[in-house]
Amino acid sequence: MENLIDTPRLPRKRRSLAQELVTVLTEQIRDGLLKRGDKLPTESAIMEAHGVSRTVVREAISRLQAAGQVETRHGIGTFVLDTPSPSGFRIDPATVVTLRDVLAILEFRISLEVESAGLAAQRRSAEQLAAMRAALDALNESVAHASDAVASDFQFHLQIALSTGNRYFTDIMTHLGTSIIPRTRLNSARLAHDDQQHYMNRLSREHEEIYDAIARQDSDAARAAMRLHLTNSRERLRQAHEEAQAQG
């Protein structure tokens, strides 16, 4: 893996260093420098190659895991799972940087995930429901300890897409990756003038309502709960966007 160690160090830009590292590693997978089954360099090697901290490396790996591109086998290492699709459809996470961008992504998610939730309620298996529950438990644990909840939040939504049995839902969600979660781009609670804990508790309740409807195999309730969840997120951010424009 010497060619990875010699990669030029990442430039310091306004975009997060973690996302910069995700972009570099994704390109190496797409270009064949890292192939399916290959083991990623160690955390220390990546830190040295790109001049970033261990925290940045771990966040980048977490995002790649959430996008289904790598998996970590404890005690062994992190391995490449798949090559990103070279298709023409592409949303570059690095371009989702403003409130307007995030609002546009949320509008797209409403059209996609409302039906995804309805189909998941009809088609989910007991194992898939258990995977949703595990993702929610991990999300609630992250909220309780004020740690990064983005990966588990995304996993919950990805598990719903997987439960549709329609690979196109899964492909689009995997392509979007954790960039679809507004908290990766914005401090949503601050923008919504809300206490962070109160904000996260409200999101947790919305997620639980989606899960409960899917568990009951109530398609209409699942669609309604998902629409409410995403519409609430959009409206909170839309109001913040309007306020920011008025102040500008």
C-alpha positions in Angstrom: 0.0 0.0 0.0 3.0 2.3 -0.4 1.2 4.3 -3.1 -1.4 5.3 -0.5 1.2 6.4 2.0 2.8 8.7 -0.5 -0.5 10.4 -1.3 -0.2 14.3 -1.0 -1.5 15.6 2.3 -5.0 17.0 2.4 -5.3 20.7 1.9 -6.9 22.7 4.8 -10.2 23.9 3.4 -13.5 25.0 4.9 -14.9 21.6 4.2 -14.4 19.1 7.0 -11.2 17.2 7.0 -13.2 14.0 7.5 -15.1 14.6 4.4 -11.9 15.4 2.5 -10.5 12.1 3.6 -13.7 10.2 2.6 -13.5 11.8 -0.9 -9.8 10.7 -1.3 -10.5 7.2 -0.1 -13.6 6.9 -2.3 -11.6 8.0 -5.3 -8.9 5.4 -4.5 -11.6 2.7 -4.4 -13.2 4.0 -7.6 -9.8 4.2 -9.4 -8.9 0.6 -8.3 -6.0 1.6 -6.0 -8.1 -0.1 -3.4 -10.1 -3.1 -4.6 -12.9 -5.2 -3.1 -11.4 -7.3 -0.3 -8.3 -5.0 0.2 -7.4 -4.0 3.7 -7.2 -0.3 4.3 -3.9 1.1 5.7 -3.7 1.3 9.5 -5.1 4.4 11.3 -1.6 5.6 12.0 -0.6 5.2 8.3 -3.6 7.2 7.1 -2.9 9.9 9.8 0.7 10.2 8.5 -0.2 10.1 4.8 -2.8 12.9 5.1 -1.6 14.9 8.1 -4.9 14.4 10.1 -5.8 13.3 13.6 -7.0 9.9 14.7 -10.4 11.4 15.3 -10.6 12.6 11.7 -9.6 9.1 10.4 -12.2 7.3 12.6 -15.0 9.7 11.5 -14.0 9.2 7.8 -14.1 5.4 8.3 -17.4 5.6 10.0 -18.9 7.5 7.0 -17.5 5.0 4.6 -19.0 2.2 6.7 -22.4 3.9 6.7 -22.2 4.3 2.9 -21.5 0.5 2.6 -18.1 0.9 1.1 -16.0 -0.7 3.8 -16.5 -2.9 6.9 -14.4 -3.1 10.0 -13.6 -6.5 11.4 -12.6 -6.0 15.0 -9.0 -7.0 15.7 -8.2 -7.5 12.0 -8.8 -4.2 10.2 -11.0 -2.4 7.8 -11.7 -3.9 4.3 -13.2 -2.6 1.1 -16.6 -3.9 0.3 -17.6 -2.3 -3.0 -16.6 0.1 -5.7 -18.7 3.2 -6.0 -21.0 3.2 -9.1 -19.5 5.2 -12.0 -23.0 6.1 -13.2 -23.9 9.6 -14.3 -26.1 10.2 -11.2 -24.0 11.7 -8.6 -24.4 14.1 -5.7 -21.1 15.2 -4.4 -21.3 15.5 -0.6 -18.8 18.3 -0.7 -21.4 20.5 -2.5 -24.0 20.1 0.2 -22.8 23.0 2.3 -25.5 25.6 2.6 -29.0 25.6 4.2 -30.5 25.8 0.7 -28.5 22.7 -0.3 -29.7 20.8 2.8 -33.3 21.8 2.2 -33.1 20.5 -1.4 -31.7 17.2 -0.2 -34.6 17.0 2.4 -37.2 17.6 -0.3 -35.6 14.8 -2.3 -35.6 12.5 0.7 -39.3 13.1 1.3 -40.1 11.9 -2.2 -37.9 8.8 -1.8 -38.2 7.7 1.9 -41.9 8.1 2.4 -42.6 5.3 -0.1 -39.5 3.4 1.2 -41.1 3.3 4.7 -44.4 2.1 3.3 -42.8 -0.7 1.4 -40.6 -1.7 4.3 -43.6 -2.1 6.5 -45.1 -4.5 4.0 -41.9 -6.5 3.2 -39.5 -6.3 6.2 -38.3 -9.5 7.7 -37.9 -10.1 11.4 -34.1 -9.9 10.9 -34.4 -6.5 9.1 -36.7 -5.2 11.9 -34.0 -6.3 14.4 -31.4 -4.4 12.4 -33.5 -1.2 12.5 -33.9 -1.7 16.3 -30.2 -2.0 16.7 -29.5 1.1 14.7 -32.1 3.0 16.8 -30.5 1.7 20.0 -27.1 2.9 18.8 -28.6 6.3 17.9 -30.2 6.7 21.3 -26.9 5.7 23.0 -25.0 8.3 21.0 -27.6 11.0 22.0 -27.4 10.0 25.6 -23.6 10.4 25.6 -23.5 13.5 23.4 -21.4 11.6 20.8 -21.6 11.6 17.0 -25.0 10.1 16.1 -24.8 10.6 12.3 -23.6 7.1 11.4 -26.4 5.3 13.4 -29.0 7.8 12.2 -28.0 7.0 8.6 -28.0 3.2 9.3 -31.6 3.4 10.5 -32.7 5.0 7.3 -30.5 2.6 5.2 -32.0 -0.4 7.0 -35.5 0.8 6.0 -34.3 1.1 2.3 -32.9 -2.4 2.5 -36.2 -3.7 3.9 -38.1 -2.6 0.7 -36.5 -5.5 -1.2 -35.9 -3.0 -4.0 -32.2 -2.5 -4.7 -32.7 0.9 -6.3 -33.9 2.4 -3.0 -30.8 1.0 -1.3 -28.5 2.1 -4.1 -29.7 5.7 -3.9 -29.4 5.8 -0.1 -26.0 4.3 -0.2 -24.9 6.8 -2.8 -26.1 9.7 -0.8 -24.4 8.3 2.3 -24.2 10.3 5.6 -24.3 13.6 3.8 -28.1 13.3 3.8 -28.2 13.8 7.6 -28.4 17.6 8.2 -26.2 17.5 11.3 -23.2 16.5 9.2 -23.5 20.0 7.5 -25.2 22.2 10.0 -25.8 22.6 13.7 -29.5 22.0 13.3 -30.4 22.7 16.9 -28.7 26.0 16.9 -30.3 27.1 13.7 -33.7 26.0 15.0 -33.2 28.0 18.2 -33.6 24.8 20.1 -31.8 23.1 23.0 -29.6 20.4 21.7 -30.9 17.7 24.0 -34.5 18.7 23.4 -33.9 18.7 19.7 -32.3 15.2 19.7 -35.1 13.8 22.0 -37.7 15.0 19.5 -35.8 13.4 16.6 -35.7 10.2 18.7 -39.5 10.2 19.2 -40.0 10.7 15.4 -37.7 7.7 14.7 -39.5 5.5 17.2 -42.9 6.3 15.5 -41.5 5.2 12.2 -40.1 2.0 13.7 -43.3 1.2 15.5 -45.4 1.5 12.4 -43.0 -0.7 10.4 -43.0 -3.2 13.3 -46.8 -3.3 13.1 -46.6 -3.6 9.3 -48.8 -0.6 9.0 -47.8 0.9 5.6 -50.0 4.0 5.8 -48.8 4.8 9.4 -45.1 4.2 8.3 -45.5 6.6 5.4 -47.1 9.2 7.6 -44.5 8.9 10.3 -41.6 9.2 7.8 -43.3 12.2 6.1 -43.8 13.9 9.4 -40.2 13.3 10.4 -38.7 14.6 7.2 -41.2 17.5 6.9 -40.4 18.6 10.5 -36.7 18.6 9.7 -37.3 20.6 6.5 -39.6 23.1 8.2 -37.2 23.7 11.1 -34.4 24.4 8.7 -36.6 26.4 6.2 -37.5 28.8 9.0 -33.8 29.2 10.0 -33.0 29.8 6.3 -35.6 32.5 6.0 -34.4 34.2 9.2 -30.8 34.1 8.0 -31.9 35.7 4.7 -33.8 38.4 6.6 -30.8 39.2 8.7 -28.6 39.2 5.7 
